[in-house]
Amino acid sequence: MTPPTALNNQELQAQVASLEIQIKRLFQTEKELFESKSAMNRHLKRINTLNEFGLSSLTLKHENRVLTNYLDMLSKAFTLTVGGVFRIEEAGASLTDIYLGFQSAIEPRTAVAIPIDPLTYDTCSITYLNRPFSAHEPLAALLATQLEAEEEGTDELEVVCTIPIRKADGTLLSVIAFLCESGKVIVPERVGASTNQTDLEFVELSRAHCESTVRNVIATKLHLNLLEQYRALNENLEEKVAERTATLEIRSRELFEKSQDIESVFDHIQVGILVVSQSGKIGQSVSRHTGEMFKDLVVADMEIWKLISAINPSCGPDIIAKIKNGLENTLGEDSLNFELNKHVLPLSMVCETPGTTRYLTFTWDPIVEPDTGRINRMIVLIRDVSTEKQLEFEKSIKDKKTTVLSEILENNKHNFDSFIDRSIEEIQSCLYIIDSGESLEQVRSLISPKIHTIKGNARLHGFTFICDKCHEVEDVLLSPDIKLLLFPVRSQMQSVLNEIRLYKQIFEDTLRNFTDKTLNRMQLFAEALDYLEEVVQRNGSAERRIEDVGAYVGGLRLSLSTEKLSSILSTFESYTTSMAFHLKKHPPLLASVGLERLRVRTEYIGLFKDIFQHLYTNCVDHGLETDEERLLSGKAVSGVITTQALWSDGQSEVTIEVFDDGRGLDLDKIRARYSEAVFISDAYLNEVLFTQGFTSKDQATRLSGRGIGMSSVKAAVRALGGDIVVQKIPGSKPGRYAPFKFVLKIPTAVIEVCTEQHERVA
Amino acid sequence: MAVLVVDDSDSIRAELVNILKRESYEVFEASDGEAGYELFKSNDKIMTIITDYHMPRLNGLEMIEKIKHDQNPTQNLNVFMLTTESGEALKQKSRELGIRFWMVKPIQSDALISVMKKLQIR
């Protein structure tokens, strides 16, 4: 076997060299060894005695250094253990056996190795004879002696022990002989090529031979041991390196895959993932989504409370300090501290920045170090749930609408209308009371019964949302904290009003048309039947009756395809009332002149309503003065908005004028903004008023005044095939303000003028 | 088990005493650190202290320091410190005194009771 590397060879040579030195020393002490024979004898006897007592091991006392050193050497060579049950592994015999050999040598006997298998001599047994034995004694005689001794029971041939020896060269025997100074070792030697047993001769081994054999054995054995060790080492090394490399490769591949997985999770997950260190700072690895969520911020290395403060400016310093404190109480501390402080960590948050509102949710997950039980980091997950929130909100609105609808449907139309109108009236009167400056107690005693009645009625009709809102007002009214009374009561009242208006709105949007139309048609149908019956039974000429029926059918058709202009405009009453209320003005009166025979074709009703809503808004907001101004100028506190129709039969269009009794257009303002001219013509006014962007108000109110109204009205009227202009009302005195009217020309294709006969039927 | 509650705010103390009594703890209360220290000294069954930091006479930390100075080191004492702010210096000092639990005001009573029960099991 060759050592794997040159280095190993060199080392090996060095080892062998040192070994040789040791062996030299060994043989220098040989003499001393033999001199201490008697000491050895004592030992051997003791061992023997111990063996007889069945003890398998003993520890040599180091009385004789030479002997023990020597045995040490020997045991190393044969991988033996001194002081135990010695085994010569290669020979398959125990050293105890060899000690027996020692013993026999001490009482001089002769050891003879007798081949067990006479053909190969590879295995011999060592036999001790009680008598001197000549190397030239033929084997047959020896065997005869042995048999004889067994039969006669004589002592002559004592088989002390049998040591199987694989090698016939007598290596072990040499060792034994070397140990047994006075003993002889006789080994079988083959003579000639014959395999016949009788041709065997026994040779006595010389002492020098024994010595050199032992030396060789020891040296070879040591050498082999060393090589063996190196080989084992090298083999192991390679194996181990390979093994380790393999595990490292697997591990690194796993790690790579894992880190790739994590990376792709971090890249694609639609959740902000942050890891907060003990100092509260956000670590470097954050999910990509985090960056997308907080575009303007460098999140890494930022303290988490600073991030929260940055993304939600409405979080005041007090809230941020609490979050910071809570995290400081938790990070780096016993895990139970999380439980004690987590209530200050936000779970959801509404972040309002100009233009956007975001709903964020937070999940806080402490990472507890298993050894210490301390929280060493915190994982924070941030989700943007704005879309879900929006959907939820929309759904809740829809749900509410459905509930309200079903509540309305439980009632009949008349009851519903009267409840709504009465309640709105009551609440508006409550609001007037609140604003009247009466004492708190007075206000309370005046409005409590009103609210209680509305609540009772709402409950009676099953309008739960209104009922709940009324209940909230009562709670505030009954609250002992009188300081808080007026402001919240007003806003609570307002929300009851909004609730009632919502019911009304939902009814208007979805049910009004439906129920009105159905009712109307049912009625028309019933009337038509009555009429036909009446005509049939009537006396008179057939021509006359046919004429009547023809007229009747014309009127009927008209009433089915058109709606009365007056009834369309009357729906604006509640609108102008609530608007005036918002503007803190007395509700105006809506007056109409000459509308009786005008009917609007159903397909234009929507557009018509839009136009009039704009016009009335304009009148209430801009036209009519405040209550105080009206009273100061000697007018009635309620303004009047007049809608007047001018038409004559056969004309292709109808003129409708809309005007209020307010002070009129502020010409100074118009001059200041548009023209320096002293006289402002109607044509110029029209140009200015219907231009996009016009407003005579300094400040846009919530209801109007953004300058988009009149131009779109003009567009709508033109879409009907008509036109709209403003005209100063002639005859008013010149001054800063010029009273004016809107003049609409609407084709009769849109507004039909029905005959009196038709009108009667319709 | 006996608990000492030390806080100069009457309302916070009352709330704490209330919830602890409801959980059938024996409760001692004091409104400043000095009084708390005296109470602790005269009642050796007190094993848990819940204390505010800012208090007249002795603050929470000084009180614990005094108690630890007297205390048999083998005695196991759980201290909950109520905080409104915290700083590393305060934390360091507290840690030296073996204080392991902090709570941001307002206190979450459910959490406190749950943690106290867990500590008893520990």
Interface residues (C-beta under 8 A of the other chain):
Chain A: A321 K322 N325 G326 E328 N329 E333 D334 L336 N337 E339 L340 N341 K342 H343 V344
Chain B: F80 T83 T84 E85 S86 K91 R100 F101 W102 M103 V104 Q108 A111 L112 S114 V115 K118 L119
